[in-house]
Amino acid sequence: MQTSSTILMVRPANFGFNPETAENNFYQKQDSRSQEEVKALAKSEFDGFVGMLRDQGVNVIVVEDTTRPVKTDAVFPNNWFSTHPDGKLILYPMYSPIRRQERRKDIIENLMQLGFQVNEIVDLSFFEESEQYMEGTGSMVIDHQAKVIYACYSERTHQVPLDYVAKILGYSVLGFDAVQEIEGKLSPIYHTNVMMHIGTDLAVVCLDSIPRLAERRKVQESLTKSGKKLIPITAKQKFNFAGNMLEVGNDGGEKFTVMSQTALDSLNVGQIQQIEKYTTIISPAIPTIEKLGGGSARCMMAEIFLPKG
């Protein structure tokens, strides 16, 4: 099952700029607005996003962030946990010590109270002790149908925890290096979901960011072999969050590709038409969250694949 019709989102309480994550997330930008203004804008953008999903019949579980401790990135829950159809819930090792506080037991309990079955919690946070990280479905872009995990290695995505997760899920790993040019210098792309997205029928990927031709070809061939329609994006489009998409569903079986308005505005007519051939586009405007948080629409949604019963 590639697509979930239930999404968990965390409404921010103290959204803002995190200097720890900015060390390798070059999408984050500080500005002169007051903290109160930023918090109010982030909440407004979040509420508008949830409204757009619900208008299309997507089930959205909204969890309020706690005010203490202050968690500037709590709006991006997909990095600290993932859920799976066999009832597994995996907790991930996080690069930023501030972000480790986002792992909340009460959120898991809330899912169980809503009738979702959590049969096993796999806690991989112990990897943090050896400074090895793997930030959930930021680090991994998963083709559930082909059982392949795509991942670009970086300071936030290390091979040992990645292989550990693959073994737990019974999936194979296709790992590679991906880079982007920042101020004339090539730097690793910190999260795989910045440069690629996989839906049921299509894959959006910035192939140009994979410098080794053999690895680029391997990714391309693997996606094509699994039956995906490949939609290449440029490095410029990637910088506008065009790789940061997620396919979601509703109970009526309709499929939607969710991307920010920034991402949609960067796409050309042909790319949009190809996506709309398979899905309907939902495009919330989240400029404050994108600018200060350095994450976009996909990062704000944690898919709930758990069984209900």
C-alpha positions as semicolon CSV with decimal commas, in nm:
position;residue;x (nm);y (nm);z (nm)
1;M;0,000;0,000;0,000
2;Q;0,180;0,312;-0,125
3;T;-0,074;0,565;-0,006
4;S;-0,242;0,631;0,327
5;S;-0,578;0,801;0,369
6;T;-0,494;0,900;0,729
7;I;-0,233;1,164;0,804
8;L;-0,105;1,286;1,141
9;M;0,003;1,649;1,167
10;V;0,139;1,846;1,464
11;R;0,006;2,201;1,504
12;P;0,303;2,418;1,601
13;A;0,322;2,596;1,937
14;N;0,669;2,754;1,910
15;F;0,761;2,736;1,543
16;G;1,084;2,914;1,454
17;F;1,439;2,900;1,321
18;N;1,653;2,616;1,460
19;P;2,028;2,695;1,435
20;E;2,117;2,328;1,498
21;T;1,935;2,203;1,189
22;A;2,049;2,505;0,983
23;E;2,405;2,365;0,997
24;N;2,317;2,132;0,708
25;N;1,969;2,240;0,600
26;F;2,047;2,520;0,356
27;Y;1,679;2,577;0,286
28;Q;1,637;2,752;0,622
29;K;1,655;3,131;0,619
30;Q;1,632;3,368;0,913
31;D;1,442;3,696;0,887
32;S;1,362;4,000;1,100
33;R;1,001;3,918;1,191
34;S;0,917;3,885;1,560
35;Q;0,881;3,540;1,714
36;E;0,514;3,610;1,788
37;E;0,442;3,706;1,427
38;V;0,622;3,396;1,299
39;K;0,429;3,169;1,537
40;A;0,095;3,321;1,434
41;L;0,175;3,288;1,062
42;A;0,290;2,928;1,103
43;K;-0,033;2,834;1,282
44;S;-0,240;3,006;1,013
45;E;-0,051;2,826;0,732
46;F;-0,087;2,496;0,916
47;D;-0,464;2,540;0,965
48;G;-0,510;2,632;0,598
49;F;-0,317;2,319;0,494
50;V;-0,527;2,091;0,717
51;G;-0,844;2,250;0,579
52;M;-0,739;2,179;0,219
53;L;-0,671;1,812;0,298
54;R;-1,001;1,768;0,484
55;D;-1,193;1,939;0,202
56;Q;-1,079;1,650;-0,022
57;G;-1,185;1,384;0,230
58;V;-0,837;1,304;0,364
59;N;-0,848;1,195;0,729
60;V;-0,622;1,429;0,926
61;I;-0,536;1,370;1,292
62;V;-0,423;1,704;1,436
63;V;-0,211;1,693;1,751
64;E;-0,132;2,016;1,937
65;D;0,237;2,069;2,008
66;T;0,319;2,119;2,376
67;T;0,449;2,466;2,465
68;R;0,726;2,323;2,685
69;P;0,989;2,219;2,605
70;V;1,019;2,457;2,311
71;K;1,029;2,253;1,988
72;T;1,076;2,479;1,688
73;D;1,043;2,194;1,434
74;A;0,755;1,996;1,585
75;V;0,551;2,073;1,272
76;F;0,768;1,812;1,088
77;P;0,668;1,484;1,261
78;N;0,765;1,253;0,973
79;N;1,128;1,265;1,090
80;W;1,079;1,105;1,431
81;F;0,836;0,820;1,362
82;S;0,683;0,603;1,094
83;T;0,398;0,350;1,104
84;H;0,346;0,025;0,913
85;P;0,057;-0,206;0,818
86;D;0,174;-0,487;1,050
87;G;0,135;-0,258;1,352
88;K;0,500;-0,156;1,381
89;L;0,582;0,197;1,489
90;I;0,947;0,298;1,444
91;L;1,117;0,580;1,635
92;Y;1,420;0,733;1,464
93;P;1,759;0,873;1,571
94;M;1,765;1,251;1,515
95;Y;2,060;1,475;1,431
96;S;1,948;1,779;1,633
97;P;1,929;1,738;2,016
98;I;1,647;1,995;2,020
99;R;1,446;1,781;1,780
100;R;1,480;1,465;1,991
101;Q;1,227;1,621;2,229
102;E;0,962;1,587;1,957
103;R;0,931;1,212;2,026
104;R;0,613;1,202;2,236
105;K;0,466;0,896;2,401
106;D;0,126;1,067;2,427
107;I;0,103;1,092;2,046
108;I;0,144;0,715;2,020
109;E;-0,114;0,666;2,297
110;N;-0,349;0,899;2,112
111;L;-0,327;0,682;1,800
112;M;-0,413;0,376;2,007
113;Q;-0,710;0,555;2,165
114;L;-0,835;0,629;1,814
115;G;-0,842;0,255;1,745
116;F;-0,511;0,208;1,565
117;Q;-0,316;-0,105;1,657
118;V;0,042;-0,054;1,769
119;N;0,174;-0,409;1,803
120;E;0,541;-0,323;1,837
121;I;0,745;-0,006;1,901
122;V;1,095;-0,024;1,752
123;D;1,304;0,248;1,919
124;L;1,619;0,327;1,722
125;S;1,711;0,638;1,922
126;F;2,005;0,445;2,073
127;F;2,193;0,517;1,750
128;E;2,222;0,879;1,867
129;E;2,480;0,767;2,125
130;S;2,718;0,676;1,841
131;E;2,620;0,984;1,636
132;Q;2,444;0,785;1,368
133;Y;2,118;0,926;1,239
134;M;1,827;0,829;1,018
135;E;1,543;1,078;1,018
136;G;1,239;0,874;0,920
137;T;1,068;0,944;0,590
138;G;1,289;1,248;0,545
139;S;1,593;1,023;0,515
140;M;1,399;0,751;0,331
141;V;1,169;0,772;0,031
142;I;0,994;0,438;0,020
143;D;0,842;0,246;-0,268
144;H;0,617;0,019;-0,061
145;Q;0,490;-0,167;-0,367
146;A;0,840;-0,268;-0,483
147;K;0,970;-0,286;-0,121
148;V;1,262;-0,056;-0,199
149;I;1,397;0,221;0,026
150;Y;1,570;0,504;-0,162
151;A;1,813;0,709;0,046
152;C;2,088;0,963;-0,016
153;Y;2,361;0,948;0,246
154;S;2,432;1,260;0,451
155;E;2,505;1,383;0,804
156;R;2,145;1,290;0,883
157;T;2,125;0,960;0,695
158;H;2,378;0,693;0,791
159;Q;2,407;0,349;0,641
160;V;2,397;0,131;0,955
161;P;2,060;0,253;1,091
162;L;1,924;0,261;0,736
163;D;2,014;-0,105;0,680
164;Y;1,868;-0,184;1,023
165;V;1,530;-0,036;0,923
166;A;1,536;-0,217;0,587
167;K;1,592;-0,548;0,766
168;I;1,305;-0,480;1,006
169;L;1,069;-0,403;0,718
170;G;1,200;-0,673;0,481
171;Y;1,284;-0,411;0,217
172;S;1,598;-0,357;0,010
173;V;1,801;-0,034;0,014
174;L;1,907;0,167;-0,287
175;G;2,155;0,412;-0,137
176;F;2,337;0,686;-0,327
177;D;2,505;1,025;-0,291
178;A;2,316;1,339;-0,388
179;V;2,454;1,692;-0,385
180;Q;2,345;2,050;-0,435
181;E;2,540;2,365;-0,505
182;I;2,538;2,614;-0,217
183;E;2,731;2,938;-0,271
184;G;2,945;2,775;-0,538
185;K;3,027;2,469;-0,327
186;L;2,880;2,117;-0,356
187;S;2,720;1,990;-0,035
188;P;2,529;1,667;0,041
189;I;2,151;1,690;0,025
190;Y;2,050;1,639;0,387
191;H;1,719;1,454;0,329
192;T;1,618;1,228;0,042
193;N;1,264;1,366;0,034
194;V;1,410;1,700;-0,076
195;M;1,507;1,553;-0,413
196;M;1,256;1,275;-0,480
197;H;0,897;1,159;-0,433
198;I;0,736;0,824;-0,512
199;G;0,364;0,777;-0,560
200;T;0,157;0,481;-0,678
201;D;0,209;0,546;-1,048
202;L;0,471;0,819;-1,070
203;A;0,808;0,927;-0,934
204;V;0,936;1,283;-0,920
205;V;1,315;1,298;-0,894
206;C;1,601;1,543;-0,939
207;L;1,835;1,308;-1,124
208;D;2,081;1,593;-1,183
209;S;2,160;1,598;-0,810
210;I;2,311;1,245;-0,830
211;P;2,667;1,311;-0,952
212;R;2,776;0,951;-1,020
213;L;2,628;0,838;-1,350
214;A;2,617;0,472;-1,242
215;E;2,413;0,561;-0,931
216;R;2,188;0,794;-1,131
217;R;2,121;0,516;-1,383
218;K;2,055;0,268;-1,102
219;V;1,790;0,494;-0,946
220;Q;1,633;0,562;-1,285
221;E;1,623;0,194;-1,380
222;S;1,488;0,085;-1,043
223;L;1,199;0,334;-1,058
224;T;1,119;0,244;-1,419
225;K;1,132;-0,128;-1,341
226;S;0,876;-0,079;-1,064
227;G;0,639;0,070;-1,321
228;K;0,663;0,437;-1,221
229;K;0,618;0,720;-1,468
230;L;0,937;0,924;-1,416
231;I;0,905;1,303;-1,394
232;P;1,250;1,465;-1,375
233;I;1,284;1,802;-1,200
234;T;1,569;2,053;-1,219
235;A;1,797;2,165;-0,936
236;K;1,617;2,502;-0,936
237;Q;1,279;2,331;-0,896
238;K;1,425;2,120;-0,614
239;F;1,528;2,439;-0,433
240;N;1,162;2,541;-0,460
241;F;1,058;2,221;-0,278
242;A;0,934;2,045;-0,594
243;G;1,084;1,716;-0,472
244;N;0,904;1,743;-0,138
245;M;0,570;1,588;-0,233
246;L;0,351;1,315;-0,086
247;E;0,071;1,112;-0,236
248;V;-0,228;1,071;-0,002
249;G;-0,572;0,918;-0,047
250;N;-0,924;0,944;0,087
251;D;-1,177;0,681;0,184
252;G;-1,333;0,707;-0,161
253;G;-1,015;0,578;-0,324
254;E;-0,916;0,912;-0,480
255;K;-0,545;0,995;-0,489
256;F;-0,388;1,336;-0,435
257;T;-0,034;1,467;-0,478
258;V;0,034;1,718;-0,202
259;M;0,297;1,986;-0,262
260;S;0,334;2,345;-0,151
261;Q;0,224;2,641;-0,363
262;T;0,595;2,728;-0,395
263;A;0,661;2,383;-0,546
264;L;0,361;2,400;-0,779
265;D;0,461;2,746;-0,904
266;S;0,806;2,610;-0,998
267;L;0,671;2,329;-1,218
268;N;0,613;2,365;-1,590
269;V;0,283;2,291;-1,763
270;G;0,399;1,951;-1,890
271;Q;0,508;1,834;-1,545
272;I;0,178;1,945;-1,391
273;Q;-0,020;1,768;-1,662
274;Q;0,172;1,444;-1,603
275;I;0,101;1,456;-1,228
276;E;-0,265;1,540;-1,287
277;K;-0,298;1,242;-1,522
278;Y;-0,272;1,018;-1,214
279;T;-0,373;1,235;-0,917
280;T;-0,535;1,562;-0,811
281;I;-0,293;1,826;-0,682
282;I;-0,339;1,985;-0,338
283;S;-0,109;2,286;-0,294
284;P;-0,117;2,475;0,040
285;A;0,067;2,807;0,075
286;I;0,319;2,760;0,358
287;P;0,591;3,024;0,289
288;T;0,678;3,099;0,654
289;I;0,714;2,732;0,745
290;E;0,927;2,673;0,434
291;K;1,154;2,973;0,488
292;L;1,234;2,941;0,858
293;G;1,185;2,565;0,895
294;G;1,351;2,462;0,570
295;G;1,087;2,193;0,518
296;S;0,777;2,177;0,303
297;A;0,445;1,998;0,263
298;R;0,569;1,639;0,272
299;C;0,765;1,696;0,594
300;M;0,449;1,813;0,773
301;M;0,262;1,485;0,714
302;A;0,322;1,156;0,895
303;E;0,137;0,875;0,721
304;I;-0,063;0,637;0,942
305;F;-0,049;0,287;0,792
306;L;-0,142;0,110;1,118
307;P;-0,427;-0,143;1,113
308;K;-0,753;-0,049;1,283
309;G;-0,941;-0,289;1,501
